[in-house]
Amino acid sequence: MHRFALKIYGCQMNVYDGDKIRTTLVDRGWKESAEDEADLVILNGCSIRDKAEQKVWSDLGRFAVRWANERKPAVAVTGCIAQSVGRRMAARFPWVRFVSGPRHIGAVPDALERLFPEENGEKSGGKEEAIFLLDDDPRAFLELPGAPTERVNRWRAFVTIAHGCDNFCSYCIVPYVRGRFVSRSAEDILEEIRTLATDGVLEITLLGQNVNSYGSDFSNGYGFSSLLRDAAVRTGVRLLRFVTSHPRDFTPDIVDAMAEHADILCPSINLPIQSGSDRILKMMNRGYTLEQYRAAVSSIRDRLPDVGLTTDLIVGHPGETDEDFECSVRALREFRFDLVHSAAYSPREGTSAAAREDQIPRDVKMARLNEINSIQSVIAREINESLVGRRFRVLLDDAAPRGEGLLQGRTPSDKVVLVESGEELLGRFVSVEITGGENWCLNGRVLHVEN
């Protein structure tokens, strides 16, 4: 029996892929263990920004001593980072024995078992060669069947509805490492949601680099709003969320579906603005103007008045002037997002922005990022404090990361709520009254527990 440890970096899609790999390995008789006891360590890594890559590079160095003494653990690098720099990692670290890009996930379990030929009744080939499953065809995808029933969280799960992206934003490496856009079969998605709901999952988040594009590669007119409606009425799941949306493709029928099934489709939308400057948006190849973004936000808030609207924003894109940055500052103050995922621009090899000569100095980027974060911190606290006294239905799904005796859940608009409670309420829906608001979360007290 092989023992494995699995470490996830980056976005929810990596969590989902990791849960799928974990589920398949456990079904085959593998045992998940602590890292220092594992025969195999799987690092499912992110390559969206340099900081995310550096975390994996740093972790890889920690296996040197044990490898020298025991020839263990073998290390598998999977995910976006594997497609991007996996060959370099294997060349530098001899314990990296397996490298697989995200579009080969269906072949991962079989290939991992080939790392232990003697234990599988096979003869070793002598010199240990690393196994590479890197993706040449940007539209090919080898699916790993089945729902991710082995999960860190029992009550919440992710389901990917589409792979890859065709947008080629100037700063983004996703089309190069996750491939081109491909929608999954609607029936496969719905069946996966049904399986998870039967397994006790109460809340599911649908994932895609651009969920709004779902079905654009179908010929039958079945799109994202159709999938939302079917998932709400045909699967038995209690709550549904989705990320991430693209402003260019966010159409009124999506809001209509959310309003029609408001008891299941949570009013929370991540709508990345990326910049408040039309000049920078054009450089980024985003495909919309600030005015078009404004119109999308207005239609969302008109139809869903309690919506939680979050965004992504990049500062320091090549060519960004002080005036361009001030446009982003004004956009923050105008739209008053509930949460902003902000980042300083990080060059990604192979993208058009990385080849530009007008790169912004790091100290300027960090100063702009700090200003954005300071402004948003005030806005978020003001919004959260305005919710004191409101009552929300919340699924308590995990222990809070701070303080004993605290559980956490999320409001329908996707705000984290902390409450004092024992673990007996994990996995239960409760009515919570908000008692306080902080920059990143709400505090509340439980009023009622659903049967």
Wavefront OBJ file of the C-alpha trace (Angstrom):
o trace
v 0.000 0.000 0.000
v 1.401 3.361 -1.043
v 1.229 6.338 1.285
v 0.771 9.793 -0.200
v 0.585 13.379 0.963
v -1.128 16.048 -1.089
v -0.455 19.771 -0.889
v -2.563 22.320 -2.778
v -1.494 25.809 -3.827
v -3.524 28.482 -5.577
v -7.072 28.654 -6.795
v -10.231 26.613 -6.218
v -9.640 24.716 -9.463
v -6.464 23.306 -7.953
v -8.433 22.319 -4.845
v -10.969 20.550 -7.064
v -8.284 18.768 -9.104
v -6.518 17.773 -5.896
v -9.718 16.341 -4.426
v -10.285 14.333 -7.622
v -6.759 12.882 -7.451
v -7.136 12.154 -3.723
v -10.473 10.386 -4.276
v -9.100 8.152 -7.029
v -5.968 7.202 -5.086
v -7.946 6.346 -1.943
v -10.365 4.271 -4.032
v -7.345 2.329 -5.341
v -6.130 1.538 -1.842
v -3.599 4.305 -1.310
v -3.455 5.838 2.176
v -3.174 9.561 2.779
v -0.531 10.282 5.401
v 1.627 13.000 6.888
v 4.263 14.372 4.567
v 7.188 12.952 6.567
v 5.715 9.438 6.336
v 4.664 9.521 2.690
v 6.200 7.474 -0.110
v 4.880 10.082 -2.525
v 4.250 13.799 -2.062
v 2.014 15.488 -4.641
v 2.433 19.243 -5.037
v -0.501 20.580 -7.046
v 0.840 24.009 -7.833
v -0.148 27.380 -9.235
v 1.715 29.464 -11.806
v -0.507 32.530 -12.067
v 1.972 34.789 -10.269
v 5.646 34.566 -9.451
v 4.913 34.449 -5.703
v 2.791 31.320 -6.174
v 5.582 29.630 -8.151
v 8.199 30.521 -5.545
v 6.216 28.734 -2.829
v 6.540 25.463 -4.730
v 10.213 25.978 -5.550
v 10.853 26.618 -1.857
v 8.942 23.530 -0.737
v 10.790 21.297 -3.199
v 14.107 22.028 -1.531
v 12.906 20.641 1.797
v 13.021 17.029 0.578
v 16.786 16.903 0.023
v 17.821 15.319 3.335
v 15.185 12.597 3.414
v 15.807 11.770 -0.253
v 19.549 11.405 0.408
v 18.918 9.104 3.384
v 15.903 7.063 2.251
v 15.402 7.714 -1.468
v 11.976 8.949 -0.387
v 9.642 10.614 -0.953
v 9.151 10.649 -4.666
v 7.626 14.017 -5.529
v 4.939 14.617 -8.135
v 4.399 18.144 -9.434
v 0.990 18.704 -10.995
v -1.209 21.633 -12.001
v -0.445 24.854 -13.866
v 3.078 25.075 -12.487
v 3.926 21.656 -13.885
v 2.954 22.719 -17.394
v 4.898 25.960 -17.002
v 8.175 25.006 -15.286
v 7.858 21.314 -14.394
v 10.752 20.206 -16.603
v 13.027 22.732 -14.909
v 11.973 21.441 -11.498
v 12.709 17.831 -12.444
v 16.115 18.836 -13.848
v 17.029 20.607 -10.615
v 15.611 18.181 -8.043
v 16.137 14.408 -8.603
v 13.262 13.584 -6.253
v 10.810 15.162 -8.707
v 9.850 11.902 -10.396
v 6.544 12.905 -11.965
v 5.340 16.037 -13.786
v 1.819 16.429 -15.160
v 0.017 19.396 -16.645
v -3.619 20.036 -15.658
v -5.117 18.665 -18.874
v -3.685 15.192 -18.225
v -5.396 14.723 -14.873
v -7.182 11.588 -16.105
v -3.849 9.807 -16.597
v -2.319 10.816 -13.265
v -3.345 7.861 -11.019
v -2.079 5.179 -13.432
v 1.155 7.064 -13.987
v 1.761 7.531 -10.250
v 1.590 3.777 -9.702
v 4.359 3.356 -12.272
v 6.697 5.151 -9.860
v 6.753 2.010 -7.688
v 7.402 -0.871 -10.136
v 8.747 -3.355 -7.578
v 5.726 -2.907 -5.315
v 3.475 -3.490 -8.310
v 5.187 -6.778 -9.210
v 7.210 -5.220 -12.020
v 10.949 -5.053 -12.549
v 12.745 -1.786 -12.102
v 14.264 -0.402 -15.250
v 17.443 0.548 -13.411
v 17.970 4.288 -13.636
v 14.968 6.145 -12.302
v 13.556 8.358 -15.015
v 10.976 11.012 -14.322
v 7.568 10.630 -15.952
v 6.284 13.616 -17.914
v 2.654 14.128 -18.959
v 2.762 17.570 -20.512
v 0.064 18.903 -22.767
v 0.820 19.612 -26.414
v -2.748 19.938 -27.719
v -4.273 23.068 -26.111
v -7.838 21.783 -26.575
v -7.307 18.169 -25.461
v -8.435 17.207 -21.979
v -8.247 13.799 -20.331
v -10.963 13.776 -17.656
v -10.700 11.983 -14.323
v -14.184 10.473 -13.912
v -16.239 10.520 -10.752
v -17.069 13.084 -8.106
v -14.461 14.238 -5.543
v -15.889 12.364 -2.546
v -12.606 12.494 -0.574
v -12.509 16.156 0.445
v -11.044 18.310 3.158
v -14.475 19.882 3.721
v -17.428 17.506 4.080
v -20.166 20.050 3.396
v -18.729 22.277 0.684
v -17.309 21.230 -2.678
v -16.220 22.572 -6.038
v -17.252 21.380 -9.497
v -15.390 22.526 -12.583
v -17.731 23.223 -15.502
v -15.170 24.248 -18.149
v -11.446 24.009 -18.706
v -9.037 26.555 -20.106
v -9.573 30.012 -21.563
v -9.594 31.669 -24.998
v -9.346 35.289 -23.860
v -5.553 35.763 -23.847
v -5.474 38.731 -21.499
v -2.054 40.364 -21.783
v -0.931 39.459 -18.267
v -2.387 35.959 -17.958
v -0.672 32.621 -18.443
v -3.835 30.505 -18.109
v -4.427 29.814 -21.842
v -0.837 28.566 -22.058
v -0.895 26.267 -19.018
v -4.555 25.208 -18.788
v -5.202 25.267 -22.512
v -8.028 26.575 -24.605
v -11.660 26.789 -23.547
v -13.642 23.539 -23.432
v -17.056 23.145 -21.753
v -17.813 19.937 -19.888
v -20.957 17.987 -20.714
v -23.973 19.368 -18.844
v -25.130 15.889 -17.869
v -21.697 15.016 -16.482
v -21.755 18.192 -14.393
v -25.293 17.633 -13.121
v -24.558 13.998 -12.272
v -21.455 15.048 -10.357
v -23.492 17.576 -8.376
v -26.124 14.912 -7.617
v -23.423 12.525 -6.392
v -21.947 15.177 -4.128
v -25.365 16.129 -2.754
v -26.051 12.461 -1.976
v -22.646 12.325 -0.258
v -23.720 15.081 2.130
v -22.454 18.179 0.340
v -24.748 21.133 1.013
v -23.012 23.902 -0.916
v -21.301 23.687 -4.296
v -19.304 26.302 -6.174
v -19.163 25.978 -9.964
v -15.714 26.779 -11.334
v -14.283 28.063 -14.587
v -11.777 30.618 -15.774
v -14.829 32.305 -17.304
v -18.048 30.563 -16.283
v -20.120 32.946 -18.422
v -18.627 31.355 -21.541
v -19.978 27.944 -20.607
v -21.661 26.385 -23.638
v -20.177 28.834 -26.146
v -18.544 25.816 -27.816
v -21.883 23.948 -28.014
v -24.153 24.131 -31.040
v -27.458 23.655 -29.188
v -27.778 27.047 -27.466
v -27.317 25.562 -23.994
v -25.412 28.159 -21.987
v -24.469 29.100 -18.459
v -27.911 30.327 -17.414
v -29.374 27.007 -18.621
v -26.863 25.114 -16.491
v -27.657 27.270 -13.449
v -31.371 26.580 -13.768
v -30.877 22.835 -14.236
v -28.443 22.621 -11.333
v -30.915 24.455 -9.095
v -33.891 22.204 -9.864
v -32.455 18.823 -10.906
v -29.658 17.968 -8.477
v -30.838 18.284 -4.864
v -28.023 20.635 -3.836
v -29.017 23.207 -1.214
v -26.781 26.141 -2.209
v -24.959 27.045 -5.442
v -22.287 29.649 -6.115
v -19.987 30.260 -9.076
v -16.662 31.890 -9.994
v -15.294 33.573 -12.011
v -17.275 35.824 -14.364
v -16.028 37.994 -17.212
v -17.668 41.441 -17.551
v -17.776 41.158 -21.324
v -19.843 37.957 -21.188
v -22.041 38.633 -18.157
v -25.494 38.633 -19.765
v -28.905 39.511 -18.248
v -30.127 35.911 -18.427
v -27.586 34.951 -15.754
v -29.065 37.493 -13.335
v -32.557 36.318 -14.310
v -31.671 32.741 -13.363
v -30.231 33.885 -10.034
v -33.348 35.911 -9.238
v -35.687 33.064 -10.222
v -33.900 30.563 -7.956
v -32.787 32.907 -5.196
v -33.309 30.233 -2.541
v -30.494 28.144 -4.072
v -28.397 30.436 -6.307
v -26.531 32.680 -3.882
v -26.404 36.418 -4.706
v -22.619 36.591 -4.846
v -20.710 37.534 -7.997
v -17.015 37.962 -8.648
v -16.708 40.389 -11.580
v -13.034 41.240 -12.176
v -12.511 44.839 -13.221
v -8.673 44.526 -13.375
v -8.245 48.277 -14.005
v -10.317 51.441 -13.887
v -8.505 52.912 -16.910
v -9.875 52.313 -20.406
v -6.360 52.716 -21.771
v -5.018 49.909 -19.567
v -8.083 47.736 -20.147
v -7.351 47.931 -23.870
v -3.692 47.031 -23.270
v -4.877 44.098 -21.160
v -7.119 42.862 -24.001
v -10.071 42.738 -21.609
v -12.719 43.508 -24.241
v -14.783 46.097 -22.333
v -14.641 49.715 -21.243
v -15.252 51.165 -17.814
v -18.669 52.369 -18.963
v -19.609 48.856 -20.093
v -18.435 47.519 -16.748
v -20.527 50.174 -15.000
v -23.609 49.096 -16.964
v -23.081 45.450 -15.971
v -22.763 46.369 -12.290
v -25.880 48.534 -12.468
v -27.972 45.726 -13.990
v -26.740 43.260 -11.370
v -27.483 45.529 -8.418
v -30.874 46.566 -9.821
v -32.026 42.936 -9.993
v -30.112 41.581 -6.982
v -30.094 44.375 -4.374
v -28.423 42.207 -1.698
v -25.684 40.963 -4.003
v -22.165 40.617 -2.702
v -19.968 42.021 -5.478
v -16.263 41.226 -5.415
v -13.583 41.945 -7.975
v -9.979 41.402 -9.042
v -7.696 44.363 -9.666
v -4.110 44.536 -10.918
v -1.851 47.515 -10.289
v 1.373 48.214 -12.144
v 0.529 46.656 -15.504
v 3.244 47.697 -17.980
v 2.557 51.218 -19.155
v 0.308 52.151 -16.220
v 0.744 55.852 -15.473
v -0.154 57.702 -12.300
v -3.302 58.881 -14.063
v -4.246 55.302 -15.011
v -3.765 54.249 -11.412
v -5.952 57.102 -10.174
v -8.693 55.792 -12.483
v -8.548 52.497 -10.564
v -8.716 54.354 -7.258
v -11.799 56.250 -8.427
v -13.383 52.983 -9.603
v -12.924 51.469 -6.136
v -14.627 54.447 -4.537
v -17.444 54.394 -7.095
v -18.316 50.692 -7.102
v -17.611 49.995 -3.401
v -16.883 46.311 -3.774
v -17.418 43.967 -0.849
v -13.976 42.456 -1.414
v -11.092 43.154 -3.787
v -8.543 40.523 -4.763
v -5.719 42.933 -5.487
v -2.282 42.142 -6.857
v 0.783 43.859 -8.208
v 1.427 42.900 -11.808
v 3.697 39.847 -12.066
v 5.379 39.129 -15.428
v 4.541 35.685 -16.797
v 6.858 34.247 -19.404
v 5.193 33.965 -22.804
v 2.504 36.585 -22.243
v 2.396 39.795 -24.273
v 2.684 42.069 -21.234
v 5.896 40.392 -20.102
v 7.552 41.352 -23.411
v 6.794 45.070 -23.024
v 9.653 47.431 -22.284
v 7.616 49.842 -20.150
v 7.622 47.674 -17.010
v 6.760 49.465 -13.777
v 9.412 49.477 -11.011
v 8.625 47.159 -8.123
v 8.614 49.937 -5.504
v 6.007 51.849 -7.527
v 3.847 48.745 -7.904
v 3.991 47.993 -4.191
v 3.163 51.586 -3.241
v 0.117 51.470 -5.504
v -0.918 48.087 -4.119
v -0.666 49.361 -0.551
v -2.814 52.370 -1.412
v -5.469 50.177 -3.032
v -5.523 47.855 -0.047
v -5.820 50.736 2.414
v -8.750 52.260 0.542
v -10.536 48.939 0.170
v -10.014 48.084 3.826
v -12.020 51.152 4.835
v -14.759 50.432 2.290
v -15.079 46.788 3.355
v -15.328 47.701 7.035
v -18.003 50.327 6.322
v -20.047 47.820 4.318
v -19.667 45.109 6.935
v -20.525 47.417 9.823
v -23.710 48.441 7.989
v -24.898 44.826 8.287
v -24.968 44.818 12.093
v -28.423 43.740 13.208
v -29.203 41.900 9.944
v -30.058 38.214 10.033
v -28.807 35.641 7.548
v -29.118 31.933 6.896
v -25.622 30.468 7.124
v -24.123 27.011 6.650
v -21.493 26.475 9.360
v -18.900 24.426 7.528
v -15.558 24.772 9.312
v -13.686 25.809 12.419
v -12.595 29.446 12.275
v -8.861 30.013 11.726
v -8.636 32.167 14.834
v -9.728 31.450 18.379
v -11.070 28.254 19.909
v -14.813 27.732 20.080
v -15.451 29.655 16.859
v -17.090 28.241 13.747
v -17.384 29.945 10.390
v -19.766 30.025 7.482
v -20.768 32.407 4.719
v -23.758 34.628 4.174
v -25.660 34.231 0.890
v -23.591 37.173 -0.408
v -20.401 35.230 0.452
v -19.234 37.134 3.511
v -17.376 35.103 6.127
v -19.247 34.982 9.457
v -17.673 33.872 12.746
v -19.877 32.612 15.567
v -19.245 31.101 18.974
v -20.421 27.512 18.844
v -19.468 23.924 19.480
v -18.569 21.479 16.716
v -21.999 19.867 16.982
v -23.274 22.626 14.677
v -20.798 21.848 11.890
v -22.715 21.023 8.738
v -25.902 22.702 9.997
v -27.828 25.658 8.607
v -28.375 28.322 11.248
v -29.964 31.753 11.492
v -27.277 34.247 12.488
v -27.665 37.826 13.703
v -24.697 40.025 12.794
v -23.156 41.645 15.862
v -20.064 43.245 14.362
v -18.207 43.935 11.147
v -14.476 43.828 10.466
v -12.409 44.392 7.325
v -12.559 40.790 6.140
v -15.380 39.161 8.102
v -18.556 39.515 10.129
v -19.158 38.457 13.713
v -22.502 37.000 14.688
v -24.538 34.961 17.129
v -26.650 31.935 16.408
v -30.386 32.557 16.856
v -31.846 29.347 15.489
v -30.703 25.960 14.186
v -32.579 24.370 11.285
v -33.809 20.818 11.696
l 1 2 3 4 5 6 7 8 9 10 11 12 13 14 15 16 17 18 19 20 21 22 23 24 25 26 27 28 29 30 31 32 33 34 35 36 37 38 39 40 41 42 43 44 45 46 47 48 49 50 51 52 53 54 55 56 57 58 59 60 61 62 63 64 65 66 67 68 69 70 71 72 73 74 75 76 77 78 79 80 81 82 83 84 85 86 87 88 89 90 91 92 93 94 95 96 97 98 99 100 101 102 103 104 105 106 107 108 109 110 111 112 113 114 115 116 117 118 119 120 121 122 123 124 125 126 127 128 129 130 131 132 133 134 135 136 137 138 139 140 141 142 143 144 145 146 147 148 149 150 151 152 153 154 155 156 157 158 159 160 161 162 163 164 165 166 167 168 169 170 171 172 173 174 175 176 177 178 179 180 181 182 183 184 185 186 187 188 189 190 191 192 193 194 195 196 197 198 199 200 201 202 203 204 205 206 207 208 209 210 211 212 213 214 215 216 217 218 219 220 221 222 223 224 225 226 227 228 229 230 231 232 233 234 235 236 237 238 239 240 241 242 243 244 245 246 247 248 249 250 251 252 253 254 255 256 257 258 259 260 261 262 263 264 265 266 267 268 269 270 271 272 273 274 275 276 277 278 279 280 281 282 283 284 285 286 287 288 289 290 291 292 293 294 295 296 297 298 299 300 301 302 303 304 305 306 307 308 309 310 311 312 313 314 315 316 317 318 319 320 321 322 323 324 325 326 327 328 329 330 331 332 333 334 335 336 337 338 339 340 341 342 343 344 345 346 347 348 349 350 351 352 353 354 355 356 357 358 359 360 361 362 363 364 365 366 367 368 369 370 371 372 373 374 375 376 377 378 379 380 381 382 383 384 385 386 387 388 389 390 391 392 393 394 395 396 397 398 399 400 401 402 403 404 405 406 407 408 409 410 411 412 413 414 415 416 417 418 419 420 421 422 423 424 425 426 427 428 429 430 431 432 433 434 435 436 437 438 439 440 441 442 443 444 445 446 447 448 449 450 451
